[in-house]
Amino acid sequence: MMNTNSLPKIGIILGTNRPHRIGGDIAQWVQAHMTSPAFTTDIIDLAQVNLPFLDEPEIPAAAHYTQPHTKAWSNQVQQYAGFVLLFPQYNWGYPAVLKNALDYLYREWAHKPVSTIVYGNHGGMQAEIAMRFVTSGLHMNALAVNPELVVTPDMVNDQGQFQDVNQALSRSADDMALLVTEFNNVLK
């Protein structure tokens, strides 16, 4: 039997903290589709991490953290071999909570593989492009597979929640299989 504690971990960072969000359902769907004998996954919900706006006196590249929440965030991020940044497209960009979480650290992100999964009424191509500049600046290794999830009004109920997340996102299942293959290849 394989010891899963020794496997590399991929962090699925849920980059939205909006109340009544659908991101949690999507994060669970993504995690369910990212199964591999080569790695494990965790969902990192930025609403639970709850970082204040960047409040460190020095630039993150110096890694001289003074705040307990920054030290805890650094320790958490260092546990992961790679990341999936999962977030909605807001006004053709990414949510501030995600940018803030990324900006807190520097060395912890460097040279780790990263994929983006952006969702919204129009998918998320513009937000994915904008995030690509950020991850490049952090010296992350961008993966080629970055699924775009189109979420249309007919997929959600009157409360704004998915009627059936599996049915709604089924068109992206093949992209998720490609993403798993890509992580398997880069983590060898």
C-alpha positions, 0 to 999 in steps of 0.5 A, a space after each residue: 500500500 502506498 503512503 500518501 503522506 509522501 506524495 507531493 501535494 497540489 493546493 487548489 486555491 479557491 480565490 474568492 471570498 464572496 458570500 453565496 459563492 459557487 466557488 466551493 462547489 467548483 473547488 470540490 468538483 475540481 478536486 474530485 477530477 484531480 485524482 492521481 496515484 502521483 499526488 494528493 490535493 487540498 482545497 485552500 479556501 482564501 475565505 478561511 485563510 482570511 489574510 488582511 490586506 498586505 501588512 508586512 513592513 518589508 517586501 515579500 522577496 526579503 522573506 522577513 515576515 513579522 506578522 503571525 498570519 504571514 508566517 502561517 501562510 508561508 508555512 502552509 504554501 511551502 507544503 505544496 509542490 504545485 497549485 491550481 488557482 481557481 477563481 471567478 472572472 471579475 470585470 475581466 480580471 481576478 479577485 483582489 483576495 487572490 492577488 493579495 494572497 499571492 502578494 504576501 509571499 514570493 520565494 514560496 511560489 517560485 518554480 512551482 507548477 501552476 494552472 488557472 481555472 477561471 469561471 464566469 458567464 463568459 468563461 475567464 480568458 481575460 482573467 487568465 491572461 491577467 493572472 499569467 502576468 502575476 504568476 510569471 512575476 512570481 517565477 511560477 511555472 505556468 502549465 499549458 492546461 488552464 481549463 475555462 469554465 463557462 457558468 451560465 444562468 440556467 446552471 444555477 437556481 434562484 439562490 444562485 447555487 448550482 442545480 447540478 454541478 456535475 452536469 454543469 461542468 461536464 464539458 470540462 471533464 476532459 480538460 481536467 484529465 489533461 490537467 492531471 496528466 500535466 501535473 503527473 508529468 511535471 512532478 516526476 
